[in-house]
Amino acid sequence: MCHCVDVANSQKGSDLSHIAVTYIVIVARFVLGGLITCWIYNRQKTTAVSQQEILDHVGDLEEKHRHRYILEKHEFIYLIKDTNFEQNQYKMLKSILPSGKKKVSLFENK
């Protein structure tokens, strides 16, 4: 503490106002420090809650995007398989068609 707290001189009849002011300032600083600490704690708590809400929302969006990506990928794979199937059928029909035309022409000639 500072030099104004001199208990030895205060017992001899000196002025006690310095000691009282010192203790009042100590208590006031303690109260003010506690209020500031509570204010900062509440601000950090509300900030943490809002950050968590934002992170949860972003996580939901990422999950939806991941599901959408998976669905689009499966759809793309299905379209490729479907296109390959159609191409294979087209090739097969092209190979069968000339022999079928020959058979039809033979059938018409009879």
SESEVO-151919 format. One line per 4 residues: their letters; for each residue x, y, z of C-alpha. Coordinates in Angstrom, 1 decimal. Example, Ala and Ser with C-alpha at 12.3 -4.5 7.8 and 13.67 -1.06 7.14 Angstrom:
BEGIN
as	12.3,-4.5,7.8  13.7,-1.1,7.1 .
This chain:
BEGIN
mchc	0.0,0.0,0.0  1.0,3.6,-0.1  2.6,5.7,2.6  -0.7,7.2,3.6 .
vdva	-1.6,4.1,5.6  0.5,4.6,8.7  -1.2,2.8,11.6  1.5,3.8,14.0 .
nsqk	0.9,7.5,13.5  -2.8,7.1,13.5  -2.8,5.8,17.0  -1.0,8.9,18.2 .
gsdl	-3.9,11.1,17.1  -3.0,11.9,13.5  -5.6,12.3,10.7  -7.4,9.1,9.8 .
shia	-8.9,10.5,6.6  -6.0,9.2,4.5  -6.5,5.7,5.8  -10.3,5.8,5.2 .
vtyi	-9.8,7.2,1.6  -7.2,4.4,0.9  -9.6,1.7,2.0  -12.5,3.3,0.1 .
viva	-10.4,3.4,-3.0  -9.4,-0.3,-2.5  -13.1,-1.3,-2.2  -14.1,0.9,-5.1 .
rfvl	-11.4,-0.6,-7.3  -12.5,-4.1,-6.2  -16.1,-3.4,-7.1  -15.3,-1.6,-10.4 .
ggli	-12.9,-4.5,-11.3  -15.6,-7.0,-10.6  -18.2,-5.1,-12.7  -15.8,-4.8,-15.6 .
tcwi	-14.9,-8.5,-15.3  -18.6,-9.5,-15.3  -19.3,-7.2,-18.3  -16.3,-8.7,-20.3 .
ynrq	-17.4,-12.2,-19.4  -21.0,-11.6,-20.5  -19.8,-10.1,-23.8  -17.5,-13.0,-24.5 .
ktta	-20.3,-15.4,-23.6  -22.7,-13.8,-26.0  -20.0,-13.7,-28.7  -19.3,-17.3,-28.2 .
vsqq	-22.9,-18.2,-28.5  -23.4,-16.3,-31.7  -20.2,-17.8,-33.1  -21.4,-21.3,-32.3 .
eild	-24.8,-20.5,-34.0  -22.9,-19.3,-37.1  -20.6,-22.4,-37.1  -23.7,-24.7,-36.7 .
hvgd	-25.3,-23.0,-39.6  -22.2,-23.3,-41.8  -21.9,-26.9,-40.8  -25.5,-27.5,-41.9 .
leek	-24.8,-25.8,-45.2  -21.7,-27.9,-45.7  -23.7,-31.1,-44.9  -26.4,-30.0,-47.4 .
hrhr	-23.7,-29.2,-50.0  -22.0,-32.5,-49.4  -25.3,-34.4,-49.9  -26.1,-32.4,-53.0 .
yile	-22.6,-33.1,-54.4  -23.0,-36.8,-53.8  -26.4,-36.7,-55.5  -25.0,-34.8,-58.4 .
khef	-22.1,-37.2,-58.7  -24.4,-40.2,-58.7  -26.7,-38.5,-61.2  -23.7,-37.8,-63.4 .
iyli	-22.5,-41.4,-63.1  -26.0,-42.7,-63.9  -26.2,-40.4,-67.0  -22.8,-41.7,-68.2 .
kdtn	-23.9,-45.3,-67.7  -27.2,-44.6,-69.4  -25.4,-42.9,-72.3  -23.0,-45.8,-72.6 .
feqn	-26.0,-48.2,-72.5  -27.8,-46.2,-75.2  -24.6,-46.1,-77.3  -24.2,-49.9,-77.0 .
qykm	-27.8,-50.4,-78.0  -27.4,-48.1,-81.0  -24.2,-50.1,-82.1  -26.0,-53.3,-81.6 .
lksi	-29.0,-52.1,-83.6  -26.7,-50.8,-86.4  -25.1,-54.2,-86.6  -28.4,-56.1,-86.6 .
lpsg	-30.2,-53.7,-89.0  -28.4,-54.6,-92.3  -29.0,-58.3,-91.7  -32.6,-57.6,-90.8 .
kkkv	-33.1,-55.6,-94.0  -31.7,-58.5,-95.9  -34.2,-60.9,-94.2  -37.0,-58.5,-94.9 .
slfe	-36.1,-58.2,-98.6  -35.8,-62.0,-98.8  -39.2,-62.3,-97.2  -40.8,-59.8,-99.6 .
nk	-39.3,-61.6,-102.6  -41.0,-64.8,-101.8 .
